[in-house]
Each structure stands twice: as C-alpha cells, then as structure tokens.
C-alpha cells in the first residue's frame, strides 16, 4: 500500500465523526427537554449512558484518524513497513471498536425509545 492509502479512509471517518457529533447534540437537547419532566428520571439516566458511549466512540474515531495520518507520514518518511503496518492495525482496531460502540448505541436507542413511548 502506498503512503496515500490511509488518507483515502479519512473522509469516511470524517462523515462518521460528523454523524456522531450530530447524535451528541441531538441527545444533549433531548436530555435537556426531559429534565423538565421529573417522571422521566430513568430515561435521563439511560440517555446519559448513551451520551457517554457516543463520546467514547467519537474519541476513538478521532484517535483512529490520528493513527491513519501518522501511518501515512511514516510510510512517506521511512523505508520500513513495520511502523506503517503497526499504525494501520491500531487505526483499524480503533475504528472497529468505535463502530461496535455505535452499533450498540443504535440498538439501545431503539429500546429506550420504545420503553419511553410505552410510559
């Protein structure tokens, strides 16, 4: 793989970061609205957990972007492929963990929404 290979993945990660940031803002506004209704304390607790998961996923995505950029730089500057491959593997693991967290978030969001609408 050439040095610019990891850079081609960055726009996709950027879109996921943007989407996750929009989720964070939306969830924050939703929590703010729910705070007015004291009967919904359990929903607020669940949504705060969601907020934490989204924050962690976003941090992992930002970290993966840094590792991808660093791997591209290492490939361009050094002849050894070891550092390049190591950084790519780390970035891939971070992306996979972040996407797994987002997957869990999506499933739990549906469950919370369903329970909230029942009450």
Secondary structure, DSSP 8 states (H G I E B T S, - for coil): --TTTTHHHHHHHHHHHHHHHHHHHHHHHHHHHHTT-GGGHHHHHHHHHHHHHHHHHHHHHHHHHHHHHHHHHHHHH-S-HHHHHHHHHHHHHHHHHHHHHHHHHHHHHHHHHHHHHH-
